[in-house]
């Protein structure tokens, strides 16, 4: 586990590590490096997501916009984070918010690597 290339990702959780290992089963080193380069640029660090959630008290919906949930971001923006209740819930569930976004980015990155065009 400690020699894995995925440990270079900042703030990686055991759940994300396990998901990445499962998703990249059968990849050679070149494919793995290409995947990591693409995925590393797209993923959200859970620790940064907590910061975005707290900044959501000043810019409502920021964390939702950054996770490509545009509709929820607009709703949060115009309702002040659903009267800040939604913002508080996001701050509590920041890890699952980041993990759900990262799962979508894993899928997109895998598709790019499998197409043979990692750049």
C-alpha positions as CSV (number, residue, x, y, z in Angstrom):
1,X,0.0,0.0,0.0
2,X,2.8,2.5,0.9
3,X,4.6,1.8,-2.4
4,X,1.6,2.7,-4.4
5,X,1.6,5.5,-6.9
6,X,-1.7,6.7,-5.5
7,X,-0.2,7.7,-2.2
8,X,1.2,10.8,-4.0
9,X,-2.3,12.3,-4.1
10,X,-2.7,14.8,-1.3
11,X,-5.4,14.0,1.3
12,X,-6.2,10.6,-0.2
13,X,-8.6,8.6,2.0
14,X,-8.6,4.8,2.5
15,X,-11.9,4.7,0.7
16,X,-10.6,6.6,-2.3
17,X,-7.4,4.5,-2.3
18,X,-9.3,1.3,-2.4
19,X,-11.6,2.6,-5.2
20,X,-8.7,3.7,-7.3
21,X,-6.9,0.3,-6.9
22,X,-10.1,-1.5,-8.0
23,X,-10.7,0.9,-10.9
24,X,-7.2,0.6,-12.3
25,X,-6.8,-3.2,-12.0
26,X,-4.9,-4.5,-15.0
27,X,-3.3,-1.2,-16.0
28,X,0.4,-1.2,-16.9
29,X,2.8,1.5,-15.5
30,X,2.3,3.7,-18.5
31,X,-1.4,3.6,-18.3
32,X,-1.3,4.1,-14.6
33,X,0.9,7.2,-14.9
34,X,-1.3,8.7,-17.6
35,X,-4.4,8.0,-15.5
36,X,-2.8,9.6,-12.4
37,X,-1.8,12.7,-14.4
38,X,-5.3,13.2,-15.7
39,X,-7.1,12.3,-12.4
40,X,-4.7,14.3,-10.3
41,X,-5.7,17.5,-12.2
42,X,-9.4,16.8,-11.9
43,X,-9.8,15.5,-8.3
44,X,-10.8,17.5,-5.3
45,X,-8.9,17.1,-2.1
46,X,-11.3,16.5,0.8
47,X,-9.4,18.9,3.0
48,X,-9.7,21.6,0.5
49,X,-13.4,20.8,0.1
50,X,-13.9,21.5,3.8
51,X,-12.4,25.0,3.2
52,X,-14.7,25.5,0.3
53,X,-17.7,24.6,2.5
54,X,-16.7,27.1,5.1
55,X,-16.2,29.8,2.4
56,X,-19.8,28.9,1.4
57,X,-20.9,31.1,4.3
58,X,-19.6,34.1,2.4
59,X,-20.1,32.8,-1.2
60,X,-23.2,30.6,-1.0
61,X,-23.0,27.5,-3.2
62,X,-19.2,27.6,-3.8
63,X,-18.7,23.9,-2.9
64,X,-21.5,22.9,-5.2
65,X,-20.2,24.9,-8.1
66,X,-16.7,23.4,-7.6
67,X,-18.2,19.9,-7.7
68,X,-20.1,20.6,-11.0
69,X,-23.5,20.6,-9.3
70,X,-24.5,23.8,-11.0
71,X,-28.2,23.6,-10.2
72,X,-27.6,23.1,-6.5
73,X,-25.0,25.9,-6.6
74,X,-27.6,28.3,-8.1
75,X,-30.2,27.2,-5.5
76,X,-27.7,27.7,-2.7
77,X,-26.6,31.1,-4.1
78,X,-30.1,32.5,-4.2
79,X,-31.3,31.0,-0.9
80,X,-28.1,31.8,1.0
81,X,-27.2,28.1,1.3
82,X,-30.8,27.2,2.1
83,X,-30.7,29.6,5.0
84,X,-27.2,28.3,5.8
85,X,-28.6,24.9,6.7
86,X,-27.4,23.3,3.5
87,X,-24.0,24.9,3.9
88,X,-23.7,23.4,7.4
89,X,-24.7,20.0,6.1
90,X,-22.1,20.3,3.4
91,X,-19.5,21.2,5.9
92,X,-20.4,18.1,7.9
93,X,-20.5,15.8,4.8
94,X,-17.5,17.3,3.0
95,X,-15.7,14.0,2.6
96,X,-18.7,12.3,0.9
97,X,-19.1,15.4,-1.3
98,X,-15.5,15.2,-2.4
99,X,-15.6,11.4,-2.8
100,X,-18.7,11.5,-5.0
101,X,-17.1,14.1,-7.2
102,X,-13.9,12.2,-7.4
103,X,-15.7,9.0,-8.4
104,X,-17.1,10.8,-11.5
105,X,-13.6,12.1,-12.2
106,X,-12.2,8.5,-12.0
107,X,-14.7,7.4,-14.6
108,X,-13.8,10.3,-16.9
109,X,-10.1,9.7,-16.5
110,X,-10.4,6.0,-17.1
111,X,-12.3,6.7,-20.3
112,X,-9.5,9.0,-21.5
113,X,-6.8,6.5,-20.7
114,X,-8.7,3.6,-22.3
115,X,-9.1,5.6,-25.5
116,X,-5.4,5.8,-25.7
117,X,-5.2,9.6,-25.5
118,X,-4.1,10.5,-22.0
119,X,-3.1,14.0,-23.0
